[in-house]
Amino acid sequence: MEPSNLGLDVRRSLSAAFQDHWIGCGRPIRWPPRSVDLTTLNFFLWGYMKDHVFVPPVNDLPDLRARIRETIAAVPMDMLERMWQ
């Protein structure tokens, strides 16, 4: 079973919204492995966000949007500063 972010419906939606100009593992433009564009902060912040946004499970799109905004607003600045260092 493939991850939900690589599912056919997701890829079709991305292609429809971005006219085949999106980058990802599921194509159309492959993201290069070990890309210099990805930093420790990218991985750390994404993990932090997922831990806070998706627990408990998201109810719907407005709920997801609200949680993303709330989580970003609540990221402690000292935590980000330690990561940048």
N, C-alpha and C positions, 0 to 999 in steps of 0.2 A: 504494500500500500504506500502510495507516495504522500509526502507531507501536503497539508492543505494549501500551503502557499505555492505549491507547484501544480495544483490540480488544473485540469483542463478548463473548467469554468473560470478560474482565476486568471489563467493565461489569456483566455478569450476576452475577458473584461479589460485586462490591461492593454491588450492589443487594440481593442475598440476605443478605449479612452485615450491612448497615447500613440495611435497609428504605428504600432510596431517599433516604437522608439524607447521602450523600457528595458532596463538592464536587470538580469537575474539569472538564476540557475536554470529556470525553465524556458529561457530564451526570450525574445528573438536575438538580443545582444547578450552574449554570455559575460558574466562578471568574472574577471580574471582571478584565479586563485591567489591567495596571499597578496592581494592588491595593496599597494602602498597608500591607497585612498582610505583604507580601513585602519583605524587606530585603536589603541587600547580603550580610549574613551568611547569610541563607537560601540565596541563589544560590551563594555561595562554599563554604559548608559542604556543600551537596548535591553540588557538583562535586568537592570533595575526597573526599567519601565514595564517590562513584561510581568515581573513579580508584583508590581503594584496595580497595573491596569487590569490584568486578567484574573485576579483573585479578589472576590468571588467571580464566577463566570459572568461575562458581559451579556446583557439582556437584548440589546438592539443597537443600531448604529448611533442614535443620539446618546445612548448611555456610553458607548465606546468613546465618542468624541469628548464628552464631558469628563470622563476618567482620564483621557490623555491630557487634556488641558489642566485638570486638577493636579495630576502627578507632576507634570513639567513645572507648574507653579510652585510645587512643594519641594522640589529638589534642593537639598541644603547646599548653599554656596560653598561651605567649607569642604564638603565632600567632593565637589567639582574641582576645587583648588588643589586638593590632595591628588586627584587623578591627573591634573595637568602637570603637576610636579613630577 
